[in-house]
Amino acid sequence: ASNGSREGAAGAWPRTPLAPGEVITAQSGAFERDPQESSTTDEELSRAGSPVSRGGSTTPDYGEKRLPQALIIGVKKGGTRALLEAIRAHPDVRAVGTEPHFFDRNYEKGLEWYRNVMPKTLEGQITMEKTPSYFVTNEAPRRIHSMAKDTKLIVVVRNPVTRAISDYTQTLSKKPEIPTFEVLAFKNRTLGLIDASWSAIRIGIYALHLENWLQYFPLSQILFVSGERLITDPAGEMAKVQDFLGLKRIVTEKHFYFNKTKGFPCLKKPEDSSAPRCLGKSKGRTHPKIDPDVIHRLRKFYKPFNVMFYQMTGQDFQWEQEESDK
């Protein structure tokens, strides 16, 4: 597809139609699998549950495999990998390194398959996994609830405008032939109608997706982590995560060091003199320059949904303030 055209866009992105004037509810169109989301092979998953080498030492193969008691369920491009790496530094947490996609793509394989993907844990340790697409999967809340209704859920959220651009940037790195962000973002550019069926935009309508989760889980079982603060104050956000999981606050500022080149915090073991672990090459990609008018229209589009999300969660993520400073 040429950059100026929408042709071929449908192949690159799942699109779910929104009827004109439709009241947005969590049931309005299930998410299809986004081919751009990281997919994990069965072979990787079978390795995921076996002893892994972390920082040169192999994790001892003891304990038993258990279903996860806590899940990082979203959001894509929100900072879920950074959160997973940070929480794995806690001795009482064992997590799968790959994304199992059990509650969206692999559900028919059954709970025993899922349990087998998990690392072995001792009594008192917490088993975790992260699959960011769960947050936008209609069936996920019901399926997780039927596994264990006391499952703790963590959602890393980020300004939906920068999240959408980051999502597009990731796709662009794999499919350089896709249309421009501006072309994909609008149903009608002249009228300024945002295309909310494009997954890069739809994922950021957090209030819409949260409505679905709140039908199955109380707010007290869901922790919302700020993707922005995870970068500017990782220790502060990790204190909240550890409290939520009922863990001692072991991951602290001593675990983080700021990489000036990438602008990301890196993880280190305080007692370890080896090089800190930084996120991979795919993180911190330079975003393409987007037309400021498009950014402005996107902010206007998201604002009422952001306000609704703040009301639903009782947390103000200050995305509007952040934008007025620019």
N, C-alpha and C positions, 0 to 999 in steps of 0.2 A: 504494500500500500504506500502511496506517496504521502509525504508529511502533511500536505494540505488537505487530504481527503479522509473521510470516515471509512472508505471502503476497506474491508479487511479488519476493521476495528473489532467487529463482533467475534472474529476468530481469536483475537488477542485477549479479549476481556469477556467475562461472563456478564450478561446484562439481564436484569429482571425488570419487566415493565412496571411502571407506576401509573395507574390510571389517573387522568387529569383530575386535580382536586381531591385525590384520594386522601383520606385521613390516614396518616402513617401509623400503622400499628405493627407490632412485632410479627404479625402473621402475614404481612404483605409481601409475599414472594420469598421463598426459601433461597438461600445462597447456593449457587452452584459452586463446584470446586473451581477455584482460581488456579489455572495452570501455572501461574507465576509463583504460587506459594511453594515453599520448599517441600518436595515430596521425599519420602523416606522409603527405601526398598526393604523388602522382607529380610534380606540378608543383613542389612544394617541394624534392623530391629532385633534380629536374633542375637547379634553381637552386643546390642545395647544392654541386654540383661546379664551379660557375663562380666567377670571381673575386668575392670578397666584400668589402664595405666593413667595415673593423674600425677603430673609433676614428677615423673620418673619412678614413682613407686606404684606397684600394683595394689589395687584395693583388695583386701583379704576376702576370700570367697567363703563367707560364713553367714549364719542367719538364714532367713527364708524370704522367698519372694512374696510380697504382699501387694494388694491393690493400693493405688495411691490414696492418701488421706487428704492431699492438697494438690490443686491443679492451677497452673498459670494458663488461663483460658483466652487471653488476648492482651492487646490487639496487635494485629500485624503491623510491623514498622513502628511499634510503640516503645520498644526497649525491652522486649521479653527475653532476648538472649543475654543482655547485660544483667538482668535480674536473676536469671537462672544461674549464670556463672557466679554471681555474688552469693546467692543462697547456698550453692554447692560448697562454698568455703566453710560452711558450718558443719562441725563434726556430727551433729545429730540429723543431718539431712542427706539422703541419697536420692539422686535424680537421674532420669534417663537423659542422655545427651542429645539424642535425636528426637524428632517429633513423631509420636506414635500415630496420630490422627485416628485414634480408636473411635471416638464418639461422632466423627463425621464420615470418614472413608472406610474404616475397617471394622465397623460395629458387628457385621455379620460373622466375623471370626470368633466372637464370643469372649467372655470374661477370662477364661483360662488362658487364651492366647495373650490377652492384655496383661494378665498377671505375669506371664512368662517373660514379657518384654522388660519387666521391672528389675532393678538391681536387688540383691539380697540385703535385708536389713535385720538389725537386732531389735528386740523388744524396746520400745521407747524412741527408736529412730523414726523419722518421717520419710515416707516415700513420696516423690513428686515427679510430675512430668509437665512439659509445656507444649501446647499446640494452639497457636494464636487464632486459628480459624474457628475454634469452638465458639467463641463469643458471638459470631455471626451465623452460626448454624442453628436453624430452628429446632431441630430434634435434640440438640446437645443437652439443654437443661433437664429435659425429661429423662434422658438416658442416664445422665450422671446421677440424678436424684434416685433412679431405680437401682443404681449400683450401691450408693450409700448417701442417705439424705443429710448426713452431717459433714459431707465433703466441704473443705474450705476452698474458696475460689479467689484467685488473685487476677486482677485486670490492670495491666499497665496502659494508661491512656496518655495521649499526647495531643497537642493542638491539632484539630482535624485537618486544617489547611496544610500545615507542614507535613502531616502524616500522609495526606493524599499525594503531595509532590514527591515524598520519599518513596511511596509505593510505585508511582509512575517511573521514578528514576531507576528503581530496581528492575522493572520490566524492560525499560529502555536499554539497560546494560545487557539484557539477554536477547532482546528483539529490537535492534536499532531501526528497523523499518516501520515501526508503528507510527501512527499519526501523532501530531504534537499534543501536548497536554491541553492547550487551549481548544483544539478541535474536539477532543474527547470529553471535555468538561461540560460542554453546552449541548442542549437539545436544539436551541435556537439562539445563536450568538446575538443577532439583532435585538431580539426581545430580552436577552440576558437570562434565558431559562436554563438553569443548571440541570444536567442529566444525572438525577439521583439514582438511576439504575446502573450506572457505571460503578463497578465494585470499589474503585479507588476512592470515590466520593461516598458511596453508601456505607462503607465500613465505619466512617467517621460520624455517622448519625447515632452516637452512642445511646441516646435516650430510647431510640427505637429498639435496639437490641436488648438493652437492660430490662425493658418492660417484659420481655419474654422470660428472662432469668428470674425476675421477681415473682413470677407465677409459681415457681418451684422452690426458691430459696429466700430466706429472710435476708435483709440488708446486712445483718450482723455477721453473716457467713461469707460476705464478699468484701475484699479489700481492694480499694482503688489506689494504685500507685501512680504518682506523677512521673511521666517519662522525662519531663524537663528537669525535675528535681533529682531524678536518678543520675543525671549528668552533673548538675551543679552541686548537689549535696547527697552523694550516694550513701554516706553513713547514716544520715538523718532518715532517708527513706527506708534503709535496711533495718533501722531500729523498729520502725512501724511493722515491717514484714515479720521480723522475729517475734515481736509482741503478739501479733495476730496468730502466728503459728504456735504460740505457747513455748517459744524457745528462749534460752538465756541469750542475752545480747552479746554474742561472741564476735560477730562480724561488725567491726567498728572502723573509725577513720584510719586506724593503723593498717587496715587491709587495702587502702586505696592510695594510688599515686596518680597525679594528673599528667597525661601525655599532651604536651603543648602542641605537638605537630598535628594530632588528630582532633584535639579538643575534647577528648574522652577520658574519663578516669580509667585506670588499669588496676587490676587486682593483684595483690601480692600476699603471701603468707607472712605475717609480721616476723616470725622467727626464721624465715627462709631468706637466704641471701641471693637465691637464684633470680633470674630476670622476671619482672612482673608479667602476668598474663594479660595481654590486651586483646580486644575484639579483632576479628579477622579483617582481611583486606576489603571485604564487601561492606564493612561498616564505615560510616563517615564519608560516603560518596559525595562528590560535589553535585548539588542539585542544578538542573538546567535553569536558565533565567526565564522566569514566567512573566508574562505581561501583567503589570501592576493592576490594570483594570480587572483582569480575571481574578487576581488575588482578592481585590476589594469585593467583587461580586460573591466570591466563595465565602468570605467572612460574613457578609450579610446573610447568605444562605444558611450558614451554620449557627449564627448567633441564637435564634430562638431555640434550636435543639440543644445548644450548649447550656442555655439558661435552664431548660427543662432538666437536663442532666445534673446540673448543680443542685437543683431543687430535689431531685430524686435521691441523690447520694448524700445531700447535706454537706457537700464539699465544693468550694469555689476554686477552680483551677486557674482562674485569672487569665484565660487565654485572650480575652478582649483587651485587658490592660496591656498585656505583652505586645499586642499589635498596635495600640495607639502610641507606643513609644517609638515605633519604627518610622 
